[in-house]
Structure formats: structure tokens, C-alpha cells
Amino acid sequence: MTAPRRVLLFFIDGIGVGPDDPERNPLATGAFPTLALTETRMPHARVGPPCEAHGIDAALGVPGLPQSATGQTAILTGVNAPAAMGHHLSGFPGPTLRRILFERSVMKEIRERGRSATFLNAFRPEYFEMPHAQRRLSATSLATLASGARFRSWEDLVQKRAVTHDLTHWRVRERGYDVPLRTPEEAGRIIATEAMQNDFSLFEYFETDRAGHAQDRERAMRCLGDLDRALETVLATADLGKLRVLVVSDHGNLEDLSVATHTRNPALFTAWGPDDAAAAGTPRRLTDIAPYVLRILGLPEAGAGSATSVA
């Protein structure tokens, strides 16, 4: 690549590359073009350049169904977290994964090399009032904490500098928070604007995994509709000559509503952005994402490692 770029990691929990069967897989209905990666379909933006898209290995050589805590740790560190644990782990990272995240967070590596890294999700006011020991910290939160980057607040949300995990605020309003509804397009514009101002930006969406576990087709279609509209807006708003937009998942789930569990299908990888980004290679496993981000940014890969180097 001729110059360092910016990267937006648009992380979606629980979407895999599944069958082209609209009865089981809502991504196969054709209703969500930017997300429609199936065994026979390729995603595309309504306006804009073509993308690179394929499934990536989420199992990482470990038996069992891939899970969130280990999968997200692998994405955010480049470390084979399931191998370090000896199994896949769901939910929130425990001591081993926390240590890996604090040592190898890609956000930490980026900031230590003098570049900016930020988490775009807004955190509710109570989060900042709780002691760290009482907080339920996801892999994304731990990766941010390890980096020393500032967590975005409700004030950032009001000032249009952050977005909620559900994009439109419907979930947080259900829980009693007095915040105005946003359209997915409004959320997409905020994400794009902030991503263009930082070297690395992370956004996390996890309502898809919840919808998959519930086998709730109506909820799944709503989630995917919001995501597709927001992502389409990101792609239309951002300068894709400078920003590499990565859409990545940790494991399969929503792509097969015939089961309530995660699946063994490949995780989702889709990328839009500068033509010269091909020089950074092609991720094939969850553990390839963090080193790939560093290469896109033109940074050394000092922290990209294997589970054995930190276990």
C-alpha cells in the first residue's frame, strides 16, 4: 500500500456464512444486500465499489461450537484464544482471556505506536459509576480498557459522537432510558464521520446473536434491516479511498434459524475500501483480523502471535 489508511471494524455478533435457503437463512432472502454473504451469494452496496467477501474459520482447530468470548478475543488480539483455553468459551472473558486481551489488544498496539483507536459504542451512565470489579466486561470493552482509550458516554450519544449497540436506541428505550430514536441512516452517518477522524474505530452489534438464539425470524429481519441500512450509509458517507470498512463476525448463528445454538459455519468477513488494500493479504481465520488491521494501517505486527506465546 502506498500510505497508511484508516480502518473501521464493524463487528456483528453471531452471523455465519450459511446455506442459500431463505426459509432457514434470512440473509438468503435478498433483502439485505450489504450483508448477503451465503454459500452462493455475494454482498454488494447499492452505490459504491465492489467488496471482498468470504467466510473465515471460527473454530480455529478446537472441537465444539465456536463461542463469543474466545472468538472475539481471537479477532481483537490475533491470538488463538480457544486453543489457549482448550475449549470455546461463551459470554464474558475470564482470567485467561482477560490477560490475553490486556497483553495483545489490537487497540492497545495501535495506540502504543502513536495512532488513534476508539470504541464507538456509547455506555450507559451507570457503567461509569460501577467499580471495575463489578462490571460485566465483554471482549470489546476489555480491548478498549487495555488500550487506555476513552469510553464514549451518553453525552457523546446526545452530541452525535457515539451510537448504541442497537443502532436506533430501541433496545435502550425498552429498558427505560430517555433517549430519542434514531434511524439506521443517522447511526451510519455518525459511525462514518467518527471513523474518518480516527485511525482505528470499532463498533459492536450483538442483537443478531440474541435473535438467532431466540429463533425469532421477525426480530432477525429487523436486526438485519437496521444493519443493512446503517452499513449502506457508512459506505455512502465515508471516503472509501482512505477508509477500509471491515464487517466481521465471531461465529455462526443467525444464518440458520432452524437451530437455537451457534453453528459450525464460517464466520463473516466482508471488506470495502482502498484498492491498494489487497497488499495486506486476505484473512482466512479469526486470528488473521488483528494482524490484517495493523498491515492496513502500515504498522508492524509485533503483537500478532499464537496462543502458546501467551498461555
KEKE-3310 file (N, C-alpha, C; in steps of 0.2 Angstrom, whole numbers, plus 5000, padded with zeros to 4 digits):
npx = (5004:5002:5001:4998:4982:4965:4954:4939:4931:4918:4909:4899:4889:4887:4884:4885:4892:4880:4868:4860:4846:4831:4821:4828:4838:4839:4848:4848:4837:4838:4835:4844:4857:4870:4875:4873:4880:4881:4882:4881:4879:4885:4889:4884:4885:4872:4876:4892:4909:4914:4915:4927:4923:4921:4919:4927:4937:4931:4932:4945:4953:4949:4938:4920:4907:4910:4912:4907:4916:4929:4930:4929:4940:4950:4948:4951:4964:4973:4977:4975:4963:4953:4962:4971:4963:4959:4946:4931:4923:4909:4900:4906:4924:4935:4948:4960:4957:4955:4968:4975:4969:4973:4986:4988:4978:4973:4969:4977:4990:4989:4988:4999:5009:5007:4996:4978:4964:4948:4932:4916:4904:4891:4891:4880:4875:4877:4887:4899:4899:4900:4912:4927:4928:4915:4909:4902:4912:4914:4923:4926:4925:4935:4946:4947:4948:4961:4968:4968:4960:4947:4931:4915:4901:4884:4883:4891:4883:4871:4877:4880:4891:4893:4886:4872:4872:4862:4860:4848:4842:4831:4832:4838:4829:4818:4822:4820:4827:4829:4831:4831:4824:4834:4837:4843:4851:4855:4863:4872:4878:4885:4894:4902:4907:4914:4923:4931:4939:4947:4961:4959:4943:4930:4915:4902:4889:4876:4863:4859:4864:4857:4844:4846:4848:4835:4828:4820:4812:4806:4812:4825:4825:4822:4833:4843:4839:4841:4855:4859:4854:4861:4875:4875:4874:4885:4895:4891:4894:4907:4924:4930:4942:4951:4947:4946:4933:4928:4918:4914:4912:4910:4906:4895:4876:4864:4862:4856:4841:4835:4840:4844:4856:4873:4882:4893:4897:4907:4913:4908:4916:4919:4924:4927:4935:4950:4958:4971:4972:4973:4986:4988:4985:4974:4962:4959:4956:4949:4959:4967:4963:4967:4981:4979:4973:4983:4992:4985:4985:4998:5007:5019:5019:5020:5013:5006:5002:5003:4993:5002:5012:5007:5000)
npy = (4994:5011:5021:5024:5019:5021:5012:5004:4993:4984:4976:4961:4951:4934:4930:4919:4911:4904:4892:4895:4897:4903:4900:4895:4904:4921:4929:4925:4930:4940:4953:4961:4968:4972:4963:4951:4938:4921:4904:4904:4917:4934:4949:4966:4984:4996:5008:5011:5004:4987:4973:4964:4947:4933:4918:4915:4905:4900:4891:4887:4876:4869:4858:4857:4870:4886:4901:4916:4923:4918:4919:4932:4937:4932:4938:4952:4951:4943:4931:4913:4911:4900:4889:4893:4892:4879:4875:4882:4897:4904:4920:4931:4936:4926:4925:4920:4924:4938:4941:4939:4948:4960:4960:4959:4967:4974:4987:4992:4990:4998:5011:5012:5013:5026:5030:5033:5025:5020:5016:5015:5013:5019:5020:5017:5028:5022:5013:5019:5022:5011:5000:4993:4980:4975:4976:4969:4964:4964:4956:4966:4978:4975:4975:4989:4995:4990:4997:5010:5019:5031:5028:5030:5040:5043:5057:5059:5052:5060:5071:5066:5059:5046:5029:5018:5000:4995:5002:5011:5014:5007:4996:5001:5011:5003:4998:5009:5020:5038:5042:5049:5041:5035:5034:5020:5025:5038:5033:5027:5037:5044:5034:5033:5046:5047:5037:5042:5051:5044:5033:5019:5012:5004:4996:4988:4976:4966:4961:4953:4940:4937:4937:4926:4915:4915:4911:4919:4925:4937:4946:4944:4948:4962:4966:4964:4972:4985:4985:4983:4995:5004:5001:5003:5016:5020:5016:5025:5037:5038:5041:5030:5029:5031:5024:5008:4997:4985:4971:4960:4944:4934:4920:4908:4909:4916:4914:4902:4898:4887:4881:4883:4886:4891:4889:4878:4885:4895:4911:4928:4938:4953:4966:4983:4996:5005:5002:4998:4990:4977:4973:4970:4957:4942:4939:4923:4916:4919:4924:4930:4943:4954:4956:4959:4971:4979:4979:4985:4998:5001:4997:4989:4971:4967:4962:4951:4935:4918:4906:4899:4908:4916:4909)
npz = (5000:4997:5007:5024:5030:5036:5047:5050:5060:5059:5069:5070:5080:5079:5066:5052:5037:5028:5021:5005:5008:5010:5019:5031:5032:5034:5028:5015:5008:5000:5004:5011:5005:5008:5017:5013:5012:5007:5004:4991:4987:4985:4995:4992:4989:4987:4981:4976:4977:4973:4984:4995:5000:5010:5019:5035:5046:5061:5071:5073:5075:5086:5094:5095:5096:5090:5100:5109:5118:5117:5103:5100:5107:5099:5087:5091:5096:5088:5093:5096:5104:5108:5108:5118:5129:5128:5125:5118:5123:5130:5132:5144:5145:5155:5167:5160:5146:5148:5152:5140:5132:5138:5136:5122:5115:5100:5099:5109:5104:5093:5098:5106:5096:5092:5086:5083:5092:5094:5102:5097:5103:5114:5132:5145:5159:5172:5170:5172:5185:5192:5201:5193:5196:5197:5185:5170:5158:5142:5128:5119:5127:5136:5127:5124:5136:5140:5131:5135:5129:5128:5135:5127:5131:5137:5135:5124:5115:5114:5108:5096:5094:5096:5096:5100:5105:5098:5087:5084:5096:5101:5109:5121:5125:5128:5140:5148:5146:5143:5128:5112:5097:5084:5066:5056:5046:5052:5062:5055:5048:5059:5063:5052:5051:5063:5061:5051:5057:5065:5067:5069:5072:5081:5081:5089:5087:5094:5094:5084:5088:5099:5093:5085:5094:5100:5089:5082:5069:5064:5073:5069:5055:5057:5064:5054:5044:5050:5051:5038:5032:5040:5037:5023:5023:5030:5020:5009:5015:5020:5015:5005:4998:5008:5019:5026:5027:5037:5039:5051:5059:5074:5075:5068:5068:5067:5053:5052:5056:5060:5071:5088:5093:5092:5076:5066:5054:5043:5049:5046:5034:5027:5016:5012:5003:5001:4985:4985:4996:4995:4996:5009:5011:5014:5026:5033:5045:5061:5069:5060:5059:5067:5065:5051:5052:5057:5047:5036:5042:5041:5051:5061:5066:5079:5090:5085:5087:5093:5103:5111:5114:5124:5133)
capx = (5000:5006:5001:4993:4975:4960:4951:4933:4929:4911:4908:4892:4890:4883:4882:4889:4890:4876:4865:4856:4840:4828:4817:4832:4843:4836:4852:4847:4831:4839:4833:4850:4862:4877:4876:4870:4885:4879:4886:4881:4878:4890:4886:4886:4882:4868:4880:4899:4913:4913:4919:4930:4919:4921:4919:4933:4937:4929:4933:4952:4956:4946:4932:4914:4904:4913:4908:4908:4921:4935:4930:4930:4947:4954:4948:4954:4971:4977:4979:4971:4960:4951:4967:4974:4958:4957:4939:4927:4920:4904:4899:4912:4930:4938:4955:4965:4956:4957:4976:4977:4966:4977:4993:4988:4973:4975:4968:4982:4995:4989:4989:5006:5013:5006:4990:4972:4960:4942:4926:4911:4898:4890:4890:4875:4878:4878:4893:4905:4898:4902:4919:4928:4927:4908:4907:4902:4916:4915:4930:4927:4926:4942:4951:4947:4951:4968:4972:4968:4956:4941:4924:4910:4896:4878:4884:4893:4877:4867:4881:4881:4898:4893:4880:4871:4874:4856:4860:4842:4840:4825:4833:4839:4822:4814:4825:4818:4832:4825:4835:4827:4825:4837:4836:4849:4855:4858:4868:4878:4882:4889:4899:4906:4910:4919:4928:4936:4943:4952:4965:4955:4937:4927:4908:4899:4882:4875:4856:4859:4866:4851:4838:4847:4846:4828:4825:4814:4813:4804:4817:4831:4824:4823:4841:4847:4837:4844:4862:4860:4853:4867:4881:4874:4875:4893:4898:4890:4896:4914:4929:4932:4948:4955:4945:4944:4927:4928:4912:4917:4908:4914:4904:4888:4870:4858:4861:4852:4836:4832:4843:4844:4863:4878:4883:4900:4898:4912:4911:4908:4921:4917:4929:4926:4939:4955:4960:4978:4972:4975:4993:4988:4983:4967:4961:4956:4954:4948:4966:4970:4960:4971:4987:4977:4971:4989:4995:4981:4987:5005:5010:5022:5014:5024:5009:5002:5005:5000:4991:5007:5016:5004:4997)
capy = (5000:5017:5026:5021:5020:5021:5005:5003:4986:4984:4969:4959:4945:4928:4929:4915:4910:4898:4890:4899:4894:4909:4898:4895:4909:4927:4933:4922:4932:4946:4959:4964:4967:4973:4958:4944:4933:4915:4899:4906:4925:4939:4955:4972:4990:4999:5013:5011:4999:4980:4971:4957:4944:4926:4915:4914:4900:4902:4885:4888:4869:4867:4855:4861:4876:4892:4905:4923:4926:4916:4921:4940:4938:4930:4944:4958:4950:4939:4925:4908:4910:4894:4885:4895:4889:4872:4875:4888:4900:4909:4925:4936:4933:4925:4927:4919:4929:4945:4943:4939:4955:4966:4960:4959:4971:4977:4994:4994:4990:5004:5017:5012:5015:5033:5031:5033:5019:5021:5011:5020:5012:5023:5016:5020:5032:5018:5009:5023:5023:5004:4998:4989:4973:4974:4977:4963:4967:4960:4957:4973:4983:4974:4978:4996:4996:4989:5002:5017:5024:5034:5025:5035:5041:5046:5064:5058:5049:5066:5075:5063:5056:5039:5025:5012:4994:4993:5007:5015:5015:5004:4992:5005:5014:4997:4997:5014:5026:5043:5044:5049:5036:5037:5030:5017:5030:5043:5030:5025:5044:5045:5029:5035:5053:5046:5033:5046:5055:5040:5028:5013:5013:4998:4996:4981:4975:4959:4959:4947:4934:4936:4935:4919:4910:4915:4908:4924:4927:4944:4950:4944:4953:4969:4967:4964:4978:4990:4984:4984:5002:5008:5000:5006:5023:5021:5016:5030:5043:5038:5041:5023:5029:5031:5020:5001:4995:4978:4968:4954:4941:4929:4913:4907:4908:4919:4912:4896:4899:4880:4879:4889:4886:4893:4884:4877:4888:4900:4917:4933:4943:4957:4972:4988:5001:5007:4997:4995:4986:4970:4971:4967:4950:4940:4935:4916:4914:4925:4926:4935:4950:4959:4957:4962:4978:4983:4980:4991:5004:5002:4997:4982:4966:4965:4958:4946:4929:4912:4905:4897:4913:4920:4904)
capz = (5000:4996:5013:5030:5030:5042:5047:5054:5061:5061:5072:5071:5084:5078:5059:5048:5030:5028:5015:5002:5009:5013:5025:5036:5032:5032:5023:5008:5006:4995:5007:5014:5000:5011:5022:5010:5010:5009:5001:4984:4986:4987:4997:4987:4991:4981:4977:4978:4974:4975:4990:4996:5005:5011:5026:5039:5051:5068:5075:5075:5076:5093:5094:5098:5093:5092:5105:5108:5122:5113:5096:5100:5109:5094:5082:5094:5098:5084:5097:5096:5111:5110:5109:5124:5134:5127:5123:5116:5129:5128:5137:5145:5146:5162:5169:5154:5141:5150:5151:5133:5129:5141:5133:5115:5112:5094:5100:5113:5100:5088:5102:5108:5090:5091:5081:5087:5092:5098:5103:5095:5106:5120:5138:5150:5164:5177:5169:5174:5192:5195:5201:5188:5198:5196:5178:5166:5153:5135:5125:5116:5132:5138:5122:5124:5143:5139:5127:5138:5125:5132:5133:5125:5136:5135:5132:5117:5111:5113:5104:5089:5093:5098:5094:5105:5102:5094:5082:5084:5103:5103:5115:5127:5126:5131:5147:5152:5145:5139:5123:5106:5092:5078:5061:5055:5042:5056:5066:5050:5047:5065:5063:5046:5052:5068:5058:5046:5061:5069:5063:5070:5075:5082:5083:5090:5087:5096:5094:5080:5091:5103:5088:5082:5099:5101:5083:5081:5062:5064:5076:5065:5050:5060:5065:5048:5041:5053:5050:5031:5031:5043:5034:5017:5024:5031:5014:5005:5018:5021:5010:5004:4996:5014:5025:5025:5031:5038:5043:5054:5065:5078:5074:5065:5072:5064:5047:5052:5062:5062:5077:5093:5095:5087:5071:5064:5048:5044:5051:5041:5033:5021:5016:5007:5004:4996:4980:4986:5002:4993:4998:5016:5011:5014:5032:5032:5051:5066:5071:5055:5058:5071:5060:5045:5053:5058:5040:5033:5045:5040:5057:5062:5069:5085:5095:5082:5090:5094:5110:5115:5117:5130:5138)
cpx = (5004:5006:4996:4986:4971:4956:4944:4931:4922:4909:4901:4893:4885:4880:4887:4888:4887:4873:4861:4849:4836:4823:4821:4836:4840:4841:4852:4841:4832:4838:4838:4856:4869:4879:4875:4876:4883:4884:4886:4880:4884:4887:4888:4882:4878:4872:4887:4903:4911:4917:4922:4926:4920:4920:4926:4932:4936:4931:4941:4955:4954:4939:4926:4912:4908:4909:4911:4915:4928:4936:4932:4937:4951:4954:4952:4961:4976:4979:4973:4968:4957:4956:4971:4969:4957:4950:4936:4923:4915:4904:4904:4918:4932:4945:4960:4963:4957:4964:4978:4975:4971:4984:4993:4982:4976:4974:4974:4989:4995:4990:4996:5011:5011:5000:4984:4968:4954:4936:4920:4904:4897:4888:4885:4879:4881:4885:4899:4904:4900:4909:4920:4927:4919:4905:4907:4906:4917:4922:4931:4929:4933:4947:4952:4950:4959:4972:4972:4964:4950:4935:4919:4904:4890:4878:4886:4887:4873:4871:4883:4888:4899:4886:4878:4872:4868:4855:4854:4840:4834:4826:4834:4833:4818:4816:4824:4823:4828:4830:4830:4829:4829:4836:4843:4854:4858:4864:4874:4882:4887:4895:4904:4910:4916:4925:4933:4940:4948:4955:4961:4949:4934:4920:4906:4892:4881:4868:4855:4860:4860:4845:4839:4846:4839:4824:4819:4815:4811:4809:4823:4830:4824:4830:4844:4845:4840:4851:4863:4859:4859:4873:4881:4876:4882:4897:4897:4893:4904:4918:4932:4939:4953:4953:4943:4939:4927:4922:4914:4913:4912:4912:4897:4882:4864:4856:4857:4847:4832:4835:4844:4851:4867:4879:4891:4901:4903:4909:4911:4914:4920:4921:4927:4932:4945:4957:4967:4978:4974:4982:4993:4986:4976:4966:4957:4953:4953:4954:4970:4968:4964:4977:4985:4976:4978:4993:4992:4984:4994:5009:5014:5018:5017:5020:5006:5006:5001:4998:4997:5012:5013:5001:5002)
cpy = (5006:5022:5022:5023:5020:5014:5006:4996:4986:4977:4967:4952:4940:4928:4925:4915:4904:4897:4895:4897:4899:4906:4897:4901:4916:4931:4931:4925:4938:4953:4964:4964:4968:4967:4951:4940:4926:4910:4900:4913:4929:4946:4961:4978:4993:5004:5012:5005:4992:4979:4965:4953:4936:4924:4914:4909:4902:4897:4885:4881:4866:4864:4859:4867:4882:4897:4912:4926:4924:4919:4929:4941:4937:4936:4950:4957:4947:4932:4920:4907:4904:4889:4886:4892:4882:4870:4881:4890:4905:4915:4930:4933:4932:4927:4926:4924:4936:4946:4943:4946:4961:4966:4961:4963:4974:4985:4997:4995:4997:5010:5018:5014:5023:5035:5031:5027:5021:5016:5016:5019:5016:5018:5020:5023:5027:5014:5013:5024:5016:5003:4993:4981:4970:4974:4971:4966:4962:4960:4963:4978:4982:4976:4985:4998:4995:4994:5009:5022:5026:5030:5031:5035:5043:5053:5063:5056:5055:5070:5072:5061:5049:5036:5020:5006:4992:4997:5013:5017:5012:5000:4996:5009:5009:4997:5004:5021:5031:5046:5044:5043:5039:5032:5026:5021:5035:5039:5028:5032:5045:5040:5031:5041:5051:5042:5036:5050:5051:5035:5021:5014:5006:5000:4989:4981:4968:4957:4953:4940:4932:4934:4927:4914:4910:4912:4913:4927:4935:4948:4950:4948:4960:4971:4968:4970:4984:4990:4986:4992:5006:5007:5003:5013:5025:5021:5021:5037:5044:5039:5034:5023:5030:5027:5013:4999:4988:4976:4961:4951:4936:4922:4914:4907:4910:4916:4905:4896:4892:4878:4885:4890:4890:4888:4883:4881:4893:4907:4922:4937:4947:4964:4977:4993:5002:5001:4994:4991:4979:4968:4969:4960:4949:4936:4928:4914:4920:4928:4930:4942:4955:4961:4961:4970:4982:4984:4985:4998:5006:5001:4990:4978:4963:4960:4952:4939:4923:4911:4903:4902:4917:4915:4903)
cpz = (5000:5002:5018:5028:5036:5042:5052:5054:5064:5063:5073:5074:5081:5071:5055:5041:5029:5022:5012:5002:5013:5019:5031:5037:5030:5028:5016:5005:5000:4998:5010:5010:5003:5015:5019:5007:5012:5005:4993:4982:4988:4989:4992:4990:4985:4977:4980:4975:4976:4981:4990:5001:5004:5018:5029:5044:5058:5073:5078:5078:5083:5092:5097:5094:5095:5096:5105:5112:5119:5106:5095:5102:5103:5089:5085:5096:5093:5087:5097:5103:5113:5112:5116:5130:5134:5125:5121:5122:5127:5133:5137:5147:5153:5162:5163:5148:5142:5150:5144:5130:5132:5138:5126:5111:5106:5095:5104:5109:5095:5092:5104:5102:5088:5087:5086:5086:5096:5097:5102:5099:5112:5126:5142:5156:5170:5177:5172:5182:5196:5195:5196:5189:5197:5189:5174:5159:5147:5133:5122:5121:5135:5134:5123:5131:5143:5135:5130:5134:5130:5130:5132:5129:5133:5132:5125:5112:5109:5108:5097:5088:5095:5096:5099:5101:5097:5088:5083:5090:5105:5109:5121:5129:5130:5138:5151:5151:5141:5134:5116:5101:5087:5072:5060:5051:5047:5060:5061:5048:5053:5064:5057:5048:5058:5065:5054:5051:5066:5065:5063:5074:5076:5084:5084:5090:5089:5096:5089:5083:5096:5099:5086:5088:5101:5095:5081:5074:5061:5067:5072:5059:5052:5061:5059:5044:5043:5051:5043:5029:5034:5039:5027:5018:5026:5024:5009:5008:5019:5015:5009:5001:5002:5019:5022:5030:5032:5042:5045:5059:5068:5077:5070:5070:5068:5057:5046:5058:5063:5068:5081:5095:5090:5082:5070:5057:5049:5046:5045:5040:5026:5022:5010:5008:4999:4991:4982:4993:5001:4995:5005:5017:5012:5021:5030:5039:5056:5068:5066:5055:5061:5067:5054:5046:5054:5051:5036:5036:5044:5046:5058:5066:5075:5089:5092:5084:5090:5101:5114:5118:5122:5135:5144)
residu = (MET:THR:ALA:PRO:ARG:ARG:VAL:LEU:LEU:PHE:PHE:ILE:ASP:GLY:ILE:GLY:VAL:GLY:PRO:ASP:ASP:PRO:GLU:ARG:ASN:PRO:LEU:ALA:THR:GLY:ALA:PHE:PRO:THR:LEU:ALA:LEU:THR:GLU:THR:ARG:MET:PRO:HIS:ALA:ARG:VAL:GLY:PRO:PRO:CYS:GLU:ALA:HIS:GLY:ILE:ASP:ALA:ALA:LEU:GLY:VAL:PRO:GLY:LEU:PRO:GLN:SER:ALA:THR:GLY:GLN:THR:ALA:ILE:LEU:THR:GLY:VAL:ASN:ALA:PRO:ALA:ALA:MET:GLY:HIS:HIS:LEU:SER:GLY:PHE:PRO:GLY:PRO:THR:LEU:ARG:ARG:ILE:LEU:PHE:GLU:ARG:SER:VAL:MET:LYS:GLU:ILE:ARG:GLU:ARG:GLY:ARG:SER:ALA:THR:PHE:LEU:ASN:ALA:PHE:ARG:PRO:GLU:TYR:PHE:GLU:MET:PRO:HIS:ALA:GLN:ARG:ARG:LEU:SER:ALA:THR:SER:LEU:ALA:THR:LEU:ALA:SER:GLY:ALA:ARG:PHE:ARG:SER:TRP:GLU:ASP:LEU:VAL:GLN:LYS:ARG:ALA:VAL:THR:HIS:ASP:LEU:THR:HIS:TRP:ARG:VAL:ARG:GLU:ARG:GLY:TYR:ASP:VAL:PRO:LEU:ARG:THR:PRO:GLU:GLU:ALA:GLY:ARG:ILE:ILE:ALA:THR:GLU:ALA:MET:GLN:ASN:ASP:PHE:SER:LEU:PHE:GLU:TYR:PHE:GLU:THR:ASP:ARG:ALA:GLY:HIS:ALA:GLN:ASP:ARG:GLU:ARG:ALA:MET:ARG:CYS:LEU:GLY:ASP:LEU:ASP:ARG:ALA:LEU:GLU:THR:VAL:LEU:ALA:THR:ALA:ASP:LEU:GLY:LYS:LEU:ARG:VAL:LEU:VAL:VAL:SER:ASP:HIS:GLY:ASN:LEU:GLU:ASP:LEU:SER:VAL:ALA:THR:HIS:THR:ARG:ASN:PRO:ALA:LEU:PHE:THR:ALA:TRP:GLY:PRO:ASP:ASP:ALA:ALA:ALA:ALA:GLY:THR:PRO:ARG:ARG:LEU:THR:ASP:ILE:ALA:PRO:TYR:VAL:LEU:ARG:ILE:LEU:GLY:LEU:PRO:GLU:ALA:GLY:ALA:GLY:SER:ALA:THR:SER:VAL:ALA)
# end
